[in-house]
Amino acid sequence: MSDGALTAKTSTRLVVGDAVRVSFQPRRFPRCPAGFVADEGAPYSRLRGYGWRSVAGGARGFLRRQPPGLTVEASTGLAFAGPAEWVCDLPNGTYKVTLALGDPASPVGRRRVALEGKEAAAVDLAAQAAPVVLPDLRAAVADGQLSLQLDSPSGAPGAEISYILIQRE
């Protein structure tokens, strides 16, 4: 059900202001960053309008110390032992996506990001300080759901994600 704006009935709780802002974090973490909605790794739910469709090996939450320069929303995350797919109900259209990947405790290997089934980025976490923020990725939604796929083609364990921001263009 959609009114053509970012206020679709199923994802009303997910939309904060003009964007979707999701902080991926450990279960029962007491603090969600202001302006964000918490995702603790729960399966997709039509009622909620977002969640994980497939997760190989399960999810575990992690928490980082917050050194200078690390934003609150980048201080938590979910790590997966294998490939993972997150989906979000959104009206059809084009979106700008920003996400933060990687866990400083395991900065090894390449991570692949796909939006709507198309590769959007490949990141070498060993070459950059985690989390790595990937701004200005683009996705065209044609089926009422934005899908984000994360995996590790290099054989390193899984993938890690801290947050995602989604804005309609």
VEXVEX-130153 format. One record per residue (C-alpha): x, y, z; residue number from 1. Coordinates in Angstrom, 2 decimals. Example, Ala and Ser with C-alpha at 12.3 -4.5 7.8 and 13.67 -1.06 7.14 Angstrom:
% VEXVEX-130153
<r X="12.30" Y="-4.50" Z="7.80" resi="1"/>
<r X="13.67" Y="-1.06" Z="7.14" resi="2"/>
This chain:
% VEXVEX-130153
<r X="0.00" Y="0.00" Z="0.00" resi="1"/>
<r X="1.58" Y="3.26" Z="-1.08" resi="2"/>
<r X="0.51" Y="6.84" Z="-1.59" resi="3"/>
<r X="3.47" Y="7.36" Z="-3.95" resi="4"/>
<r X="5.51" Y="9.20" Z="-1.32" resi="5"/>
<r X="7.94" Y="8.00" Z="1.32" resi="6"/>
<r X="5.01" Y="7.58" Z="3.71" resi="7"/>
<r X="3.79" Y="4.15" Z="2.61" resi="8"/>
<r X="1.57" Y="2.69" Z="5.35" resi="9"/>
<r X="3.76" Y="-0.35" Z="5.89" resi="10"/>
<r X="6.94" Y="1.64" Z="6.41" resi="11"/>
<r X="5.63" Y="4.70" Z="8.27" resi="12"/>
<r X="7.75" Y="3.85" Z="11.34" resi="13"/>
<r X="10.79" Y="3.54" Z="9.11" resi="14"/>
<r X="10.56" Y="6.99" Z="7.49" resi="15"/>
<r X="12.14" Y="9.74" Z="9.58" resi="16"/>
<r X="11.72" Y="13.18" Z="8.04" resi="17"/>
<r X="12.51" Y="12.97" Z="4.34" resi="18"/>
<r X="14.55" Y="9.76" Z="4.49" resi="19"/>
<r X="14.75" Y="6.19" Z="5.68" resi="20"/>
<r X="17.41" Y="6.01" Z="8.40" resi="21"/>
<r X="18.20" Y="2.59" Z="9.86" resi="22"/>
<r X="20.80" Y="1.80" Z="12.51" resi="23"/>
<r X="21.81" Y="-1.87" Z="12.54" resi="24"/>
<r X="22.63" Y="-2.85" Z="16.12" resi="25"/>
<r X="22.79" Y="-5.63" Z="18.71" resi="26"/>
<r X="19.55" Y="-6.95" Z="20.20" resi="27"/>
<r X="18.28" Y="-5.01" Z="23.17" resi="28"/>
<r X="20.85" Y="-2.26" Z="22.68" resi="29"/>
<r X="19.44" Y="0.51" Z="24.86" resi="30"/>
<r X="20.20" Y="3.45" Z="22.61" resi="31"/>
<r X="19.24" Y="4.06" Z="19.00" resi="32"/>
<r X="20.75" Y="7.21" Z="17.45" resi="33"/>
<r X="18.36" Y="10.15" Z="17.19" resi="34"/>
<r X="16.54" Y="10.17" Z="13.87" resi="35"/>
<r X="17.17" Y="6.46" Z="13.22" resi="36"/>
<r X="15.08" Y="3.32" Z="13.52" resi="37"/>
<r X="16.78" Y="0.25" Z="15.03" resi="38"/>
<r X="17.16" Y="-2.99" Z="13.10" resi="39"/>
<r X="18.37" Y="-5.88" Z="15.27" resi="40"/>
<r X="18.53" Y="-8.47" Z="12.51" resi="41"/>
<r X="14.86" Y="-9.53" Z="12.51" resi="42"/>
<r X="13.37" Y="-11.21" Z="9.43" resi="43"/>
<r X="11.39" Y="-9.11" Z="6.96" resi="44"/>
<r X="7.85" Y="-8.32" Z="8.07" resi="45"/>
<r X="5.15" Y="-6.77" Z="5.86" resi="46"/>
<r X="3.74" Y="-5.02" Z="8.92" resi="47"/>
<r X="7.09" Y="-3.39" Z="9.76" resi="48"/>
<r X="7.99" Y="-2.88" Z="6.09" resi="49"/>
<r X="11.65" Y="-3.89" Z="6.34" resi="50"/>
<r X="13.97" Y="-6.64" Z="7.54" resi="51"/>
<r X="16.29" Y="-9.44" Z="6.51" resi="52"/>
<r X="15.06" Y="-11.77" Z="3.78" resi="53"/>
<r X="17.98" Y="-14.15" Z="3.77" resi="54"/>
<r X="20.90" Y="-14.41" Z="6.10" resi="55"/>
<r X="23.47" Y="-17.18" Z="5.71" resi="56"/>
<r X="24.93" Y="-18.21" Z="9.04" resi="57"/>
<r X="22.87" Y="-15.83" Z="11.20" resi="58"/>
<r X="23.55" Y="-12.30" Z="12.41" resi="59"/>
<r X="25.47" Y="-11.11" Z="15.43" resi="60"/>
<r X="25.44" Y="-7.57" Z="16.72" resi="61"/>
<r X="28.61" Y="-5.66" Z="17.53" resi="62"/>
<r X="29.36" Y="-2.49" Z="19.42" resi="63"/>
<r X="32.42" Y="-0.31" Z="18.90" resi="64"/>
<r X="34.00" Y="2.22" Z="21.19" resi="65"/>
<r X="33.23" Y="5.65" Z="19.84" resi="66"/>
<r X="36.58" Y="7.25" Z="19.03" resi="67"/>
<r X="36.73" Y="10.87" Z="17.88" resi="68"/>
<r X="35.21" Y="11.23" Z="14.43" resi="69"/>
<r X="33.04" Y="8.11" Z="14.64" resi="70"/>
<r X="29.37" Y="9.03" Z="14.63" resi="71"/>
<r X="26.91" Y="7.35" Z="17.00" resi="72"/>
<r X="25.15" Y="5.57" Z="14.13" resi="73"/>
<r X="28.45" Y="4.04" Z="13.01" resi="74"/>
<r X="29.28" Y="2.71" Z="16.48" resi="75"/>
<r X="27.02" Y="-0.36" Z="16.23" resi="76"/>
<r X="26.38" Y="-2.90" Z="13.55" resi="77"/>
<r X="25.39" Y="-6.38" Z="12.46" resi="78"/>
<r X="27.86" Y="-8.96" Z="11.18" resi="79"/>
<r X="26.94" Y="-11.97" Z="9.07" resi="80"/>
<r X="28.79" Y="-15.24" Z="8.64" resi="81"/>
<r X="27.80" Y="-15.34" Z="4.97" resi="82"/>
<r X="25.76" Y="-13.49" Z="2.35" resi="83"/>
<r X="22.80" Y="-11.43" Z="3.59" resi="84"/>
<r X="19.87" Y="-9.59" Z="1.99" resi="85"/>
<r X="17.93" Y="-6.72" Z="3.57" resi="86"/>
<r X="14.71" Y="-5.36" Z="2.05" resi="87"/>
<r X="12.64" Y="-2.23" Z="2.62" resi="88"/>
<r X="9.16" Y="-1.44" Z="1.27" resi="89"/>
<r X="9.34" Y="1.78" Z="-0.75" resi="90"/>
<r X="7.30" Y="3.35" Z="-3.54" resi="91"/>
<r X="8.73" Y="2.79" Z="-7.01" resi="92"/>
<r X="11.26" Y="5.40" Z="-8.02" resi="93"/>
<r X="14.93" Y="6.28" Z="-7.89" resi="94"/>
<r X="16.75" Y="6.52" Z="-4.57" resi="95"/>
<r X="20.11" Y="7.72" Z="-3.28" resi="96"/>
<r X="21.58" Y="5.28" Z="-0.76" resi="97"/>
<r X="24.38" Y="5.82" Z="1.76" resi="98"/>
<r X="25.63" Y="2.98" Z="3.92" resi="99"/>
<r X="28.44" Y="2.21" Z="6.33" resi="100"/>
<r X="30.23" Y="-1.15" Z="6.15" resi="101"/>
<r X="32.88" Y="-2.95" Z="8.12" resi="102"/>
<r X="33.88" Y="-3.75" Z="11.66" resi="103"/>
<r X="37.25" Y="-2.47" Z="12.94" resi="104"/>
<r X="37.65" Y="-5.71" Z="14.92" resi="105"/>
<r X="37.82" Y="-7.70" Z="11.65" resi="106"/>
<r X="39.12" Y="-5.40" Z="8.89" resi="107"/>
<r X="39.90" Y="-8.20" Z="6.47" resi="108"/>
<r X="38.79" Y="-8.86" Z="2.94" resi="109"/>
<r X="36.60" Y="-7.46" Z="0.24" resi="110"/>
<r X="32.90" Y="-6.79" Z="0.63" resi="111"/>
<r X="30.43" Y="-6.57" Z="-2.23" resi="112"/>
<r X="27.29" Y="-4.45" Z="-2.13" resi="113"/>
<r X="24.44" Y="-4.89" Z="-4.58" resi="114"/>
<r X="21.28" Y="-2.79" Z="-4.78" resi="115"/>
<r X="18.31" Y="-4.23" Z="-6.62" resi="116"/>
<r X="20.51" Y="-7.11" Z="-7.78" resi="117"/>
<r X="23.11" Y="-4.85" Z="-9.44" resi="118"/>
<r X="26.60" Y="-4.44" Z="-8.03" resi="119"/>
<r X="26.85" Y="-0.98" Z="-6.48" resi="120"/>
<r X="30.24" Y="-1.15" Z="-4.76" resi="121"/>
<r X="33.16" Y="-3.36" Z="-3.83" resi="122"/>
<r X="35.22" Y="-2.38" Z="-0.80" resi="123"/>
<r X="38.58" Y="-3.66" Z="0.45" resi="124"/>
<r X="38.31" Y="-3.34" Z="4.23" resi="125"/>
<r X="41.99" Y="-4.11" Z="4.75" resi="126"/>
<r X="42.91" Y="-1.00" Z="2.77" resi="127"/>
<r X="40.60" Y="1.43" Z="4.61" resi="128"/>
<r X="39.65" Y="2.20" Z="8.18" resi="129"/>
<r X="36.28" Y="0.72" Z="9.08" resi="130"/>
<r X="33.55" Y="1.64" Z="8.96" resi="131"/>
<r X="33.70" Y="2.64" Z="5.33" resi="132"/>
<r X="30.92" Y="5.03" Z="4.34" resi="133"/>
<r X="29.63" Y="4.58" Z="0.79" resi="134"/>
<r X="27.69" Y="7.71" Z="-0.18" resi="135"/>
<r X="25.69" Y="8.44" Z="-3.30" resi="136"/>
<r X="24.89" Y="4.89" Z="-4.41" resi="137"/>
<r X="21.82" Y="4.80" Z="-6.68" resi="138"/>
<r X="18.97" Y="2.32" Z="-6.91" resi="139"/>
<r X="15.83" Y="2.19" Z="-9.04" resi="140"/>
<r X="12.90" Y="0.46" Z="-7.29" resi="141"/>
<r X="10.35" Y="-1.06" Z="-9.67" resi="142"/>
<r X="8.65" Y="-3.70" Z="-7.47" resi="143"/>
<r X="7.82" Y="-1.75" Z="-4.29" resi="144"/>
<r X="10.90" Y="-2.98" Z="-2.41" resi="145"/>
<r X="14.49" Y="-1.86" Z="-2.26" resi="146"/>
<r X="16.82" Y="-4.82" Z="-1.84" resi="147"/>
<r X="20.36" Y="-4.64" Z="-0.49" resi="148"/>
<r X="22.66" Y="-7.66" Z="-0.84" resi="149"/>
<r X="25.90" Y="-7.96" Z="1.11" resi="150"/>
<r X="28.55" Y="-10.61" Z="0.67" resi="151"/>
<r X="32.23" Y="-11.32" Z="0.72" resi="152"/>
<r X="33.48" Y="-12.66" Z="-2.63" resi="153"/>
<r X="37.05" Y="-12.95" Z="-1.35" resi="154"/>
<r X="36.29" Y="-15.82" Z="1.01" resi="155"/>
<r X="36.55" Y="-13.61" Z="4.11" resi="156"/>
<r X="33.80" Y="-14.21" Z="6.63" resi="157"/>
<r X="30.49" Y="-12.57" Z="5.76" resi="158"/>
<r X="29.73" Y="-8.89" Z="5.78" resi="159"/>
<r X="29.17" Y="-6.14" Z="8.32" resi="160"/>
<r X="26.82" Y="-3.14" Z="8.18" resi="161"/>
<r X="26.35" Y="-0.20" Z="10.57" resi="162"/>
<r X="23.66" Y="1.96" Z="9.00" resi="163"/>
<r X="21.77" Y="2.81" Z="5.83" resi="164"/>
<r X="20.24" Y="6.11" Z="4.68" resi="165"/>
<r X="17.77" Y="6.11" Z="1.78" resi="166"/>
<r X="16.46" Y="9.28" Z="0.11" resi="167"/>
<r X="14.13" Y="9.59" Z="-2.84" resi="168"/>
<r X="15.56" Y="11.53" Z="-5.77" resi="169"/>
